[in-house]
């Protein structure tokens, strides 16, 4: 029978796999349709109501695509909706949030050195912030509906900067950047669910009823779709950031996250301009490079002190692992085989910061990351990489026995 730790890890892997697959599908269709829309051209023989057309070649065939700015005269018999990619991406991403940051809140979500809150409080703040993101963004869109869209994007950027800072005052650095990505992704998916699809359904209903659709619905949907296009690349960075302490474990992580949003704008502006055949704004690459160099410079600031010191109070869960049979031996094994990298000041050549900001120097730290030690250095040989510290098979067995003794697994 599978152990809970093994089942949980495989479940997280499966959900992450689904999340990546659906995200690829959503991003791919989003980028494609924005590029298609920008590349549309007028032609003298376009049907009535058609805004433009595009010829494309792919997979050994030619495609002739026409866009109707509002709607065709009648509803086509076959109509493909692009929505489930967005819904599945958000649902699988939220499932990942639950599996890792909610169920593991005391490990990945909250840190007493940042904010002394209980795990359940952190979870409530997390949920409330996601809802707040949509409400704030949607309000901005309604307030600035007739304003210059650059003004609207500027207001949204200020909201994102504020949330970048706010998350770092409540959560661990890793959770803060991940939540900023989830905050933004929730806005994007809600755009599809709350605005784009409902507006398209209104147009479809009008066509079925023989009415002329109001063009405002298509205009609003296009606006939200364009916003999603510019927010996509920063969200991808934030979702990957949990693997890189240089991004999330520095004092200036919230500024790094804010600058990444600007990089997303410069990169997308270049490609969108190219797709629209409106020029070749190579200056955007210089701007992006400067922003990235600034991000790298900020990342060299002192790493945020998130680990417990030697006198830290143990949680009940940590006490169980420290009191379990074999802990003293495992403590020595980890100090001898792992802490040369997983330390506040690593001394392994080439390692300047603890991988993923995981530090294994004290009893509290080793107990905190017990499951990760068990899965990566006990049950599997993932750690140390290439077994560079020469951990022996007998030592791995002792890690397994200790973890199972603490959890009752395998008994």
Order of alpha helices (4+ residues) and beta strands (2+ residues): alpha-beta-beta-alpha-alpha-alpha-alpha-alpha-alpha-alpha-alpha-alpha-alpha-alpha-alpha-alpha-alpha
